[in-house]
Amino acid sequence: MRKWLVGGGFGLLALVIFGFIGLATWEPYFTDPGAEPPADTYRAEIIRDEYGVPHIYGARDADVAFGIAMAHAEDDFTTLQDVIAMSRGRFGAIAGQDGAAVDYVYHLLDARGTAERNFGNLPIETQDLANAYAAGLNTYAEAHPDELKLANLFPVNGIDIAAGFAFRQPFFFGLNNVIQPLVEGEPLRREFGPDIPGFPRDARGNAVEAPASEQTARNFSPFGPDAALAGSNAFAVAPAKSGGPTTLISNTHQPLRGPVAWYEVVVESDEGWHFAGATFPGVPFPALGHNEHLGWTFTVNRPDLVDVYQLEMNEAGDQYMLDGEWRDLEEKTVTLPVKLGPIVLPIRQTVHRSAHGPVIKNDKGAFAIRYAGIDNIGSLDAFYRKTKATTFDEWRAVMARRDIPSFNAVYADKTGNIAYYYNAALPDRKPGPNWRGILPGNDSTLIWAGPVEYDRIPQVVNPASGWLYNSNNTPFTAAGAGSDLAPDDYAPELGVELKQTNRSLRAYKLMSEANLLDRANLKRIKYDMVYERESYVDDLFNAAKDLEVNGELAEARDLLLGWDFTADNEGAGDAIALLMIRDFMSAEYGNRPYPDVEEKLHEASDHLITHFGKLDPPMSDLLRLRQGDVDLALDGGSDTLRASTTWQVDDDGRLQLVHGDSFIQWVEWNEGEPVSSRSIQPFGAATTRPDSPHYTDQMQMYVDHELKPVHFWREDVLANASRRYVVESN
């Protein structure tokens, strides 16, 4: 049992039997019953194109949201149930101890309370949208009781959907990197990094090995461990630089399955909602994509959006000092369901809260957390409003509200505008304190109230270069020499990141060198598989060069040192480089010390010899895209523009991709022509339905670097329809 979960004749047999029955059945009846959304009637038409992508039509936006839920449930109801269970603090009853860790954080952040306090303040049409989506889930659940994972998980309503937003949004900017070490009583790795004084290094200047306890991070994120590496690429090109259309390329890197896997959809209503893009499970609208007029995409950014305070506690541990006065520490006891085999254990856990925010107690004291977007569900409205914007000014006004707490945004529109926003609800911190360290909790002047003004965040609009990009890098490389922003113009307390990724180094170089960024050149850049010998890549190879090893390990070292720095399935060293680079990339991305090079080389060598009988098998034999009976060779690396970010090791030693290039959408606005776009998903529309023809039908195109058409216009989807039907509420 995880250490944060705190826990002995005939009559005895009967007691055991009754106890077993109780543990097997208590959970659905102990939890608060779900509530129906306000009564309404919904009707939507779903037209599925030749790839099974749903195009959803309705008289009202709410009808369309109902249809989104129905279509998504038809294709992946299992993941939707996981998300709803997370949104109600019941995931442990499905996923056991890992799920209980997620439920603990749900209660710690008071996700339910945040939704209940704020849902009624949202515009009524946004409330209607969330309630309609919930009604769609309820309708599907009622019609398919054999698919239910938990009793009494449904009905749900709009507040449940909002609670999911309140819970999940801070994990996109790394809240798990704070919660996990605090719960485990470990050092806060987020407070130090390669660009911060005090980061431990060896004599060569390389980051030193972390203590073992710091390498075994427990995951409290609702997204799972793979999402910790979430990245993305985004590109926008103006007509003068493309030689034709305004171009927007959305290239997100999400886990291929699970609660933050993309689901492609096209929506259209009689109220003017018409948008093509992708959504997450539990989200009642597309989160990125395009409409007739404009489009945008997101990449994960890494600003400092979380502050940690050490509280001065009284001897009893129930009060903390603030501005010279003792205040009561809020305390609430919750029950976490923990599934163990056929039974579900009820584990009692106490969560605390101070004026700063959630509080975690460990052996080192009591620590309060404050993060961007705390007690705010405005993003539920903001994402929706962006999909209905028709001009750059309308879209920018929604961004300026600061309700979406993080994500780089790259924008383009039919009039030729392109823009990049380092979107982040950067806390309005006072200058002076070390905001990267542990702050004193007894000073209320350190408890910021909200974000800085929008004009203080980095942003570039219509640069002279004619192009913009982001690959999870600092905002100070976005548009090329002469168009980039200056770091010195931004105060250090804003917490703006200064780091690069290999993808950023490559994109910046290739886009700067190109005289024309037409479709052919952009495709070459998007699918580039080269590593620059800089940053962690250079550190890795310098350390490998200094290794004094013999025998097979020396052969492996020499193979690595002779590699061509291209993950294209052609070089002899591709396989061993693939196995080596990921952990160094992960450490750099997560502000953790690098692993030991010799140890990692030994692991990689053993893996290749054990499963392939040699150190230099083709990388295509090693890295695979697998779903059902389809098993295809992949290219790309953990931090190349063609992203094969991370994987699971299957029994045969092959690496099955679980996170990397996911939903890709390529949008073009040619002057005087309607918008057009193409897209691809790694598997297909029906990711958890093996009997569906759309379970694997996009896989070959995905590995071949191909895109399929997006049928944005109704006449196009009707001409390519594979199924057309109507869904209605009960």
N, C-alpha and C positions, 0 to 999 in steps of 0.2 A: 504494500500500500504506500502511496506517495507520502513523504514525511509531512506535508502540509495538511493531509487529511488525518484528524485526530480520532481514535477509537476508545461468556463465559460461563426393569420390567415393562410393562405395557403403558403405564402412565407416562413414563419418560418418552417412549416412542410416539405417543399421541402428541406430547408437547413439541417434539421435534417436527412432526408432520404439520401441526398447526403453525409452528414458527416458519417452516419452509413456505407454506401457502401464503402466510402473511407477507413474507419478504418477496414473494413472486408476484404479488397482486396489489400491494399498498400504493405504489407510486401514482397511477393515474387518478386515484380517488383522493389522494392527499393534496395534490396540486389544485390551484384555483381553476375552476372550470372556465373554458374559453367562452367569450361572448360573441354573439352574432353582430355583424355590422348593421347599421341602420337599414331598415327595410327599403328595398328598391328592386327594380326589375332590369336586368341587363340582357343585351342581345348583341352578338358580334358575328361577323362572317370571317372565316379563316380560309384563305386560299394558300395552299402549299405549292411551291414551285417545284421544278424538276429535282432539286436537291433537298426538298422537304422543309425549306425555310418558310416559316409562316408569315404571311402578309395579312394583317388583321385590320378589318374595317368595321366602323360603328358610327351610329348617329352622333354619339357624344364621346368625348375623350374617356369618360368613365366606362363606357361600353367597350372601348378598345383595351383599357387596362384589364377589364374582366377577361377579354379574349387572350391577352398576353399570358395571364395566369393559367388559363385552360390549355393553351398551346404548349407552354413550357412544361406543365404537368404531364401532358401526353408524352413528352419526350424525355423528361427527367424528374419524375415525381419523387424519387428516392432522395435526391439532393435537396429539393425544395423542402422535404420534411426535416432534413437535418437543419436547414436554416431556420425553419419555424421553431424547432426544438431549442435551438440556440437563443432565439428571440423570446423564449418563454422560460429559460433557465432549466431546461429538461434534457439537455444533450447527453448528460451522463447516463441517462436511462437507455440511450442508444449506443454510445461509444465508450462506456465504462469510465476508467480513471482519466483518460485523456479528455473525455467529454465533461467530466466533473470539474477538471481544471478550467475549462472554458466557462462552465456555469458559475464557478467561483468569481471569475472576473466580471461576468454579467452582473452579479449582485454587487461586487465591489464598486463598479462604475455607476450603479443605480440606473441601469439602462431603462428599466420599466418606469421608474419614477420620472426620469427625464422625458420619456414619451408621454406619460400621463399629464405632466405639468404643462407641456408645450404643444401637444397635438391640437388642442382647441384654438390655439393662436395662429395656426396655419390658415392661409386662404381657403375658403370653403371648397373651391374646386380641387385643391390639392388633397384635402381630407376626403373628398368624394373619390378621387383617383385611388387613394390607398384603400378605402373601404371596398371599392369595386374589385380591386385586385384580390383582396382577402376573400370576397364573395366567390371569385373564380376558383380559388384554392378550395374553399368549402364545398363548392358544387362538385368539383372533381373528386374530392375525398369521399363525399357521400355516395357518389356513383361507383367508387372503386374501393370498397372496404377491405378487399383482399390484399391491397397494396399497403395498408397502413402499418407503420412500424410501432406506433405507440397508441394506446387507447386514450381517448379524450384530448388528443392533440388539436383536433378541430372541434368547433369552429374557431376561426380567428377573425380579427377585425383590423381596422386601420391603425389602431394603437399598437398592435403586435408588429405590424409592418414598420411603424416608426421606431419601436424599440430596437428592431434589428439595425436600423440606421444608426441610432445612438450608440449601440454596442460596437458595431463593426468599423465605423469610420476612423477612429484614432489608431487602429492597427495598421492602416495603410502608411502612416508615417512613423511606425516603429515603436508603439507603446509597449509591445511585448518585450522589447529590449530593456525596458525599465522595470516592468512588473516582475518578470521572471527572476532576475538577480535579487530584487528586494524580497520576494517571497522565499527564495532559497537562501537568503543571507549572504549572497556573494557580492563582490565588487561591482559597481555600476560601470560596465564596459562602455556604455554610451557617453560617459563623461570624458573619455579620452580617445584620441585617434591619432593617426600618423601626422596630421597637420596641427596637433595640439601639443604644447610643451608638456613634458612629463610622460609622454607615451614611451613605454619601456623598449629600449633598443639594445642590440649587441654592439660589439666593437666595429662592425662594418656599417652600422646605422640601420640594420634591418630589425624589424619588430621581433621581440624575443618570444619564446614559447610560453603559452599561457599555462597556469596551473591546471591540473586535470579537472578540478571542480569547475573551472571557468569554461571548459570545452564541452561540458555535458549539459547544455542549456535545455531546461524543460520548457515545453511550449504551452503557453497559456492563450495563444491567439486562436480566434475562431477560424482562421484561414488555414491552419496547419503549418508545419515547418517549411514546406516548399515555398509558401508565399513570402517568407522572410527575404527571399532573393528576388522578389517581384521587380521587374524592370520594364523597359519598353523603349521603342524608338518612335520618333515622330518627325515628319518632314513637311514643310510647306514651301512652295515655289511660286513666285509671281510670274505672270505671263511673259514679261520681258526676258526672264531668265530661262523659262521652259521652252521658249520659242513657239508657244501656243496657249495651252490652258493654264488657268490657276490650278495647282495640284496640291492635294492634301493626302498624305500617306499615314494611316494609323497602323502601327505595328506593335501591339501590346504583347507583353511577356507575362502571362499569368499561368498558374497551374492549369493543366489541360482538363482536369476533372475537379469536382468539389465545389465548395460554396462561393468561390470567386472565379469559376470558369465561365467564359463568355457564352452567351446564348444569342444567336443572330435573329433579328426580327425587323419587319417593316410595318409601320403603323400609319393609319390614315382615318380621319374622322371628318364628319360634316362641320365640326367646329374649327377646322383649319389646321388640325394636327396632322402633319405628314412628315415622317422621319424614317430613315434607314440607318440601322446601326446594331449595337449589341447591348445586352443587359446582363446583370448578375441574377442568380436565384434570389428571390425575395424582393426584387426591385421592380416597381410597376411601370417603368418606362425605359427606353434606351438611355444609357449613360454617356455614350459617345457615338459619333457618326455624322450624318449630314441630312439637311432638308434641301428644298429646292434652291435656297438662297445662300446658305452658309454651312460650315461644318467645323468640327474640332476633334481633337483627340487628346488624351492625357498620357503622361508618364509619371511614375512615382518620383517625387523629390524627397530630399533628406534635410530639410531645415531643422533647426532645434526648436521643436514645438512642445517639448515636455520639460517641466521644471520639477525638481525634487527638493523638499524641505525636511530637515530633521527637526522634529518637535521636541521641545523641552517638556517632559512629562513630570507629574507629581509622583510621589512614592507609590500611590495606589494604582497608577497607570490609567486613571479614568479622566484626567484633566490635562490640558496643555496650556502653556503660557503664551499669551499674545498681547503685545503692547502693555506689559506689566500686570496683566490680569489673568487669573486662571479661568479657563473655559472648559465646559464639559465636552468630552470626546463622544460624538455620536456613536452608538453601538447598536447593531442589529444582528440577530442570529437567524441564519437561513439553513435550510435543509437541502443538501446536494444528493441527488440520486446517483448511485454508482452501480452500474450493471456488472455483475460478476457471474458469468455463466447464466443459469436460468433464474437467478435471483437479483434483486435490486436492493442494495444496502442504503439506508438513510443515514447520511453523514452530516452531523451538525457542524456548522462553521460560523464564526463571528466575523463580520465586516465592520469597519470603522470609517468615520468621516470627520474631517475638520473643516474650518472655514476655507482652507486651501483647496480641498477636494478629497478624494479617497485616501485612506491611510492604511499602510501595511506595517505591522509590527514584526520584527525579527530579533535575533540575539544582539544586534548592534543598536537597537532602539526603535523608535516609531518614526516613519517617514511618510510625509504627505506628498501627493502627486497633483500637479495642475497641468492640463494639456489643452491645446487649441481645440475649440469647438465644444468645450465642456458645457453640459446642460443646454445644448443647442441641437435642434433637429431641422434647422432651416434648410439644410442641404436637400431634404426631401422635396421642398418646393423649388429650390434653385436649379437642380438638375432638370426638372420638368420644364421650368420656364425657359431654359436655354434651348430646349428642343423646339420651342415655338417662336423663338426669336427670328425675325426676318431681315434685320439690319445689323451691321457691326455695332452701332451704338446701343441697340437693345441687348445684344449679347454681352457687351462690355458692362452694361449697367447691372446685369445679374451677377457677373463676376465680382464687381465692386462691392457687392453686399457682404462679402467675406463669409458667407454661410457654408461654402465648401472649404474645409479647413486645410486641404493640401492638394497636391498634384500640379505638375507643370501642365499648362494648356497651350497647345499649338493650334492656331485658327487659320481658316482661309474662307474666301467667299467669292461669289460670282462677279463682283465688281473689281476683283484683283487685289483686294486687301489680304495681307498675311500678317500674323501677329504671334508673339510668344509672351506668355505671362508666367513668371515664377509664382504661380498662385499658391498662397499660403496665408493662413490667419496668424501671421507673425505676432506673437504677444507684444503688447505695448509696455515693454520693460524699461525701467529707469536706467540710465547709464551708470556704470561704476562697478556693481557687484559682478562676481564671477558666475554668470548664469550657466556655465558649463559644469560647475561644481555643485556640491550639496549646499543649499542655502539655509540660513538660520530660519527656523519656523516661528520665531517670536516677534517678527517685525512685519506688521501688516502692509507696510509700503512696498514689500516685495511680492504681494499678492496682486498681480495685474488683473484688470477688469475685462479686457477684450483685446482685439487686434489693433495694429497700427493702421493709419490711413492707407487707402489702396494705392495712392500715388507714391508711397514709400517702398513698394515692393519692386523688384527688377522686372522690367517689361520692355519689349522691343516691338515697334509697329512699323511696317513697311520699310525695312532696312534697304540701304543703297545696294547691298549685295544681291538683293532679289531672292534670298533664301533664308530659311530658318530651320533649325533642327533642335531636338533634345534627345539624349540617350542617357538619362539619369545622371547628368553631370551638372557642374556648377552653371549658374545662369550667365556667367561672364564669358562663356564661349557658346554663342547661339547663332551668330549671323556673319561671322567672318571679320577679318581685319578691317578696321575703319568703321565697322557697324556694331561691334561688341560694346557692352557696358563696362565701366571701370569699377573694380571691387572697392576702391577707396571711397566711392560715393555712398557706401552703405555702412551704417554703424554696426560695430561688432555685436551689440546686444540683439540685433535682429536675428542672428543665428543663421545667416545664409551660408550654404555649403560652398566649399572651395574645391571639391574633389572632381576628378575625371574618371571615366570608365574607358576600357579599351574601345568600346563601341563609339564613345564620344571622340576619342583621338582619331579613329578611322573616319568617322563621318565628317568631322571638321576638315581633315586633310583632303578627302576625296571631293567634298563639295567646294572647297576653296580652289582646288585645282581645275575644276570643270569649267570650260567656257560656256557650255550649254547643259542645262539640267533637263533634258528631254526624257521621254519615257524610258528609252534604252539605258541612258546613263543612270537614271534614278533606280532602275531595277538592278543594275550592276552594283550600285552602292548599297541598296537595301539587302542584297544577298551576299555581300562581301564576307569573306571568311578568314581575314588576315588579322594577326595580332601584331601590334606595334611593340617593339622592345622598350617599353617604358613602364613606370609604376611597378605594380606587383609582378608583372611578367619579367621585367628586368631583374628585380630582386630574386625571383625564383631561379633564373638562369645564372646569375652571379653566384648564388649559394651552391647550385649544382656544380658549377665549374670548380669551386673550391673543395668539393668532396674528395676525400681520400678513401677510396673503396676498391675492392678487388673482385675478381671473378665475374659472376653473372651481374652483380650490382654495378660493376664498372662498365660492363657492356650496356646495361640499361642507361647509365649516365651518359655514355658517349652517344647512344641513339637519341636521347633527348637533346643533347647539345648540338647534334647535327640536324635537328628538325628545321623545316622551312618556314615555320611560324604561320602556316596556313592549314585550317581544319577542313580540307576539301576532299578527303578520302584518297589522296594521291601520294602523300609523303610517307616514307617508311616509319617516321616517328609520330605520325598522327595519333595513333591509339594511346601510346604512353603519355604524350603531351595532354591529351584529353583527360586522362585519369589524374594527372598532376595539377593542372591549372585550376580546376574548379574550386578546390579548397582554399587556394590562395586568393582567388577572386572573392570567394565568400567572406574570408577574413577581412579583406580590405573593405568590402562593401559594408560589413557589419561592425567596423571599428574594433576588430579583434586582432590579437597578435597572429602572425603567420604560423602555420604548423611546421614541424621539423622536416626539413627537406629530405634527409636520408631516410627517415621513417616512412615518408610518403612514397619515395622512390621504391623502397622495399615492398610496400603494399601493392603498388602498381605492377611491379615486376612479378610478384607472386600471383596476382590475379591473372595476368596475361599467360604466364606459363601454365597455371593450373587449368585454365579454361580453353586456351588456344594452342598450347604446346610451344609457343615462341613469343618473343618480345615485340615482334613487328607485324602482327596480323593487320589486314586492312581495317581501317577505322569503321568502314561500312559493315564489317562483321560484328563489331563491338556495339555500335550505337544504333538503336532500332526504334521505330515507331510501331507500337503494337496495340491492336484492339481486336478482340475476338480471334478469328482465324487469320487475320491480315498481319503480316510481319514484314516491314519494309526498312531498307537501309536509309540512314540519315546522314547529313553533313552538318557542318557548323559546330561551334564550340560554346563554352559557358559564357563568354563575353565577346562574341563576334556579332556583327550586325545580323547575320543569319544565326539566330540564337537557339542553341540546344542547351539550355541553362543547367538543368539538373535532372536526375534520373533515379530510378530504383534499380537495384541489381537483381535480376531474375535468377532462377535456379541454374540456368545454363550459362551464367556468367555474362550474359548480354546486358547492356544498359538500356532499360526501357525509359524513354523520355516521359517525364511527368510535368515539366515546366520549361517553357521557352516560347518561341514564336507561337502565339495562339490566334486570336482573331486578327486578321489583316484586312484592311479596307483601303482601296486606292480610289480617290475621288477626283474628278476633273470637271472644271467649268470652262468650256470653250465659248468665246464671245458669240452671242446670238444663237446658242444652242442650249437645249435643256441639260441639266446636270446628268452625269453618268458615273457609275462606279462599279468596281469589281471587288471581290472579297474571297476569303478562304478560311476554313476552320481545320484543325488538325485531323479530326475524325469525321464528323458529320453532324446533322442537326439533332439526331436522337442518340445522345451519347451513352445512355444507360439502357437502351432497348435493343438487345441483340437480334430480335426478330424483325426489326425495321430495316428497310432497304437503305435508310439514311444513317445507319450505325457506323459505317466505314466508307461511305461513297466519296468523301473528299480527300481521303488519305493519299492516294497516288498523286493527285494534283499538288497537294501540300509538299510532298517530298520532291516533286519535280519543279518547284518554284513557279507554279501556275496559279492563276486566279480564275474564279468563275464569275459570271455576270450577276449583278444585283439588279433585280427587276423593280426599280423604284416606281415606275409609272404603271398604273392599273392595267392599261392595255397590254403591256409587256408581260405582266405576271399571268394574265388570262391566257395569253398565247403560249405560256410555258407551264401551265398549271398541271399538277399531278393529282390534286384532290381539292375539292371545294365543298364547304359545309358550314352550317350555322351552329353556334353554341348559345345556350340561354341559361339564365339562372333558374333555380327551382321555385 
